[in-house]
């Protein structure tokens, strides 16, 4: 179904484009080959303990000192936080500017002063690790700043469309895959002297799910087409993310119900979705 785990989505579809679009030629030549080879696994550091994703009020700071910056702060809910060795880190370089005082840094997670907390246990997305990260007087060279100082907000907003599209496409494929697997399962599973698929209610439910997904697919495809020319607006990206995630949630619930008690068994893929 050509859908990747969230760890790869973040590394390849979200972080790499940030570097491509906003890095200097020297930065791209230095950083991107290591990401392609897998030598460097990337994370992005936005969310903070207590503050959530309130980027305007970030507490993680980067203070200019000599030929680099000193970073202090903490991040939480960081996807790839335990497997990554590089992080695109959002920091405050000028608190007086609010959201416009954010700067982005490409930070080595093996540097002195970086520590990792526990691997947070979640009710879902078990294929990805989610970590707490701490930065204590971490020295970062000035050449590891992505974009200009205090230009982080613009950089992050530039990537918002792409991030929303990644979520939308993933949700669309998850829903399609769940329906395909459920059709196969209901045709094989027998109860009351017939297959589950033969029950009229099953056919009603499957038809409704297929109709909803097929009606939404052209919208997703159109957004992908527009993204190739960078014509997707943040509002359009928000719409496609909202609709696809809600449809995927409904489809997964209905598909799980059609699996009966086995839908709650971890051995079946519908339970893991």
Secondary structure by P-SEA (a helix, b strand, c coil): cccccaaaaaacccaaaaaaacccaaaaaccaaaaaaccbbbbbbccccccccccccccbbbbbcccbbbbbbccccccccccccccbbbbbcccccccccbbbbbccccccccccccccccccccccccbbbbbcccccccccccccccaaaaaaaaaaaaaaaaaaaaaaaaaaaaaaaaaaaaaacccccccccccaaaaaaaaaaaaaaaaaaaaaaaaaaaaaaccccaaaaaaaaaaaaaaaaaaaaaaaaaacccccccccccccc
